[in-house]
Amino acid sequence: MSAREELITKYAADLKEKCGVEPNMDLLTKVTIGCGPSIYNADAATVAGSQQAELDTVKNNFLIKKLGLTDGPELDAAIDAVMEQYGRSNRNKFRAVIYYLLTVHFKKESVYN
């Protein structure tokens, strides 16, 4: 099993166990690949949910640039909802899992087709 496949398996487990979501493995794989080499860097692979700069990065670089959404309060509300779903007390919030949840939330799976 490759390093990427191992990470995807770990992300799927987080989605099931911590978020209560049965992941679409094809979409999760595409979202993970879309994260690029950051998934192999311990710091870049996670999102600090309590740091506004991190949340702004998710909003600007992913929601606006990648998914093509327009900035507005609904983006912040969605990020907040995903952080709540993942569990605020959970220290390791994987970027790929958060991006997956946001992609599904905004029904933007077509971006990865």
HELIX and SHEET records of a PDB file:
HELIX    1   1 ALA A    3  GLU A   17  1                                  15    
HELIX    2   2 MET A   25  GLY A   34  1                                  10    
HELIX    3   3 GLY A   36  TYR A   40  5                                   5    
HELIX    4   4 GLN A   52  THR A   57  1                                   6    
HELIX    5   5 VAL A   58  LYS A   66  3                                   9    
HELIX    6   6 PRO A   73  TYR A   86  1                                  14    
HELIX    7   7 ARG A   95  HIS A  105  1                                  11    
HELIX    8   8 GLU A  109  TYR A  112  5                                   4    
END                                                                             
